[in-house]
Amino acid sequence: MPKRLLLAVLLIAQTMASMDGSIANIALPAIQRDLGATGATQQLILSAYLLALASLIVTGARLGDLAGHRRAFRWGLALFTAASLACGLAPDPVALVAARAVQGAGAALLIPQVFSLIQHHFQGAARRRAVGLYSMVLALGVALGQLLGGLLVSADLFGLSWRPVFLLNVPVGILLLAVIRRMPPAADAAGPVGRAPARRFDVPGTIALALGMGAFTAPLTLGRESGWPWWSWAALGASAALLAWFLRHQTRAKPPLLDLAVLRPPGMKPGLIACAVVMGCYAAFLFAFTLHVQDDLGWTPLAAGLAFLPYTIGFGTMSLTWARMPERAVRALPVAGPVVMAAVAAAVATGASPWALTPLLALAGAGHAAGYSPLIARLSDLVPPGRASALSALNSTGPLVAQTVAIAAMGGIFLAAGLVWALGATAVVLLAGAGCAAIAQRAGRSSAAAVGVSLGRWTVGLGRLRPGERRDDRGDQDCERHDRGQPQHQLERARPGVEDRVQDRRERGRGDGDRRDRAPDRADVGGAEQARCHARLDGAHGVAGGADGDAEPDRRQSGIDHRPPGDREREREHGAGQQEPGTAAVDQVAEQQRRRGAGDGLR
């Protein structure tokens, strides 16, 4: 499958999953009229999807590691499509709530695989562009959901009222399932490169995380409308205890449900916090602005959805162009983006005119893309493909939790104090996010440099091995140093006495004119040492046995034989059948290098 087609499939599926988090908002009045849903049921129709998604998304990422990302993507897409059909055909509110919960479970299995498959199939500049498009659909799915929901409900296609809002996913999902069957089998690669993933599943961790996320999300989603009853505070306390136990359990679980080692690279933690802040503040801004234009300005739902079209254009333009900018500009974008969003939020809060809203929203969309896309692309470069699923889980869970908290907090401020205070608080949080992005950028540059040096040394070490050879961790320290690509002078320093013996032999050879028996120079020492490593890596992990092998450790360790040529010839004739293949190869290569050095001296 061409990579562009693969990327299109992944992004369309991600767009559907992102849109369904908000597309039902516009349809709620029509659902209430058609099915007679109460106020509490309407809340459950909106929150069931979010609760299931937040509770199961980390589990979905782990299932991708176990079953393969392509297979898990197909499962999630099939479940999401079937649940969308059930939503569109729901005969009563209870059935619709249940179908929405299943739809959220399908999205939780689908969403983590999108980022993981991008990590596995794209590298370098292509990965940057793919991550930019991914972040675009991830962020704009909410706005597009409101816009498309308003269009479909207003059109009343075939007299179905609100049902096409969900039924639209069915033909698209079936088409994507047909195309995804052509995805290459390599897409099922999971776990660290070259190592099969552990097949055990952390059941206690899965239960604790699902209950903890559900207990955290439910009161924030339903508590505000219910007046924050006692059960909401009890659920938040239980959530804190469950999530704390889960994090402690992950340090001991073998294998863990969530690989927390992904947080070790410098800059990873503040970078993920900055991404979550930007996404959460975007959700808060969208929520407050939509209520403002509908309740205070009297706009229709369709007009409120169309009002965010400039935001979409600004976000899309920046997402498609930032990868082509100079490196210095790219490094500045994650900090400048939240600052621009904060400035726009402050301008809208102070009463910007309707004519000024269009350029302001376009600028806010560009700032959103600048604050998210380059930063998550840089963070993905710090993580090997084997941990892409863990980063995907964190990158999906963090913004999801941030959006839930932001809507609950900023929504409460908006309803209690108005637009000015809500957007003012959003601007302050965005400035804090810009500070986290600055810390992540500063730490990420040093970490990226260290990763580049390590990869360079590793590549040099592989270049010293012959084709077909593999790394052998059972070799001694010298072979391991060759594998890591350390300079030759460090090898000689690691073997005390070798450099001194080589220098003494060189001086002795110059004094008596015995060019044939003189020691090889530093390059020859390195060549013999490399040949010894090659022989070990070919499978000869031992040395010549017997008392003779124990009597001459210097010759075994350095690849240099200090005995007269006659003794060497007699030993080869007498013990050719007793030496292991690795030692014979070492002696043959070392002898060829000594003869080459003698010929150079005669010339």
HELIX and SHEET records of a PDB file:
HELIX    1   1 LYS A    3  MET A   19  1                                  17    
HELIX    2   2 ILE A   23  LEU A   35  1                                  13    
HELIX    3   3 GLY A   39  ALA A   67  1                                  29    
HELIX    4   4 HIS A   69  GLY A   88  1                                  20    
HELIX    5   5 PRO A   93  HIS A  121  1                                  29    
HELIX    6   6 GLY A  124  ALA A  155  1                                  32    
HELIX    7   7 LEU A  157  GLY A  159  5                                   3    
HELIX    8   8 PRO A  164  LEU A  167  1                                   4    
HELIX    9   9 ASN A  169  ILE A  180  1                                  12    
HELIX   10  10 PRO A  185  ASP A  188  5                                   4    
HELIX   11  11 VAL A  203  LEU A  222  1                                  20    
HELIX   12  12 TRP A  230  GLN A  250  1                                  21    
HELIX   13  13 LEU A  260  LEU A  263  5                                   4    
HELIX   14  14 MET A  268  LEU A  291  1                                  24    
HELIX   15  15 HIS A  292  ASP A  296  3                                   5    
HELIX   16  16 PRO A  301  LEU A  306  1                                   6    
HELIX   17  17 LEU A  309  THR A  321  1                                  13    
HELIX   18  18 TRP A  322  ARG A  324  5                                   3    
HELIX   19  19 GLU A  327  ALA A  349  1                                  23    
HELIX   20  20 PRO A  354  ASP A  381  1                                  28    
HELIX   21  21 PRO A  385  ARG A  387  5                                   3    
HELIX   22  22 ALA A  388  ALA A  417  1                                  30    
HELIX   23  23 LEU A  419  GLY A  463  1                                  45    
HELIX   24  24 GLN A  477  ARG A  484  1                                   8    
HELIX   25  25 GLN A  488  ALA A  494  1                                   7    
HELIX   26  26 VAL A  498  ASP A  512  1                                  15    
HELIX   27  27 ARG A  522  LEU A  537  1                                  16    
HELIX   28  28 GLY A  546  ALA A  551  1                                   6    
HELIX   29  29 PRO A  553  SER A  558  1                                   6    
HELIX   30  30 PRO A  565  GLY A  575  1                                  11    
HELIX   31  31 PRO A  581  LEU A  602  1                                  22    
END                                                                             
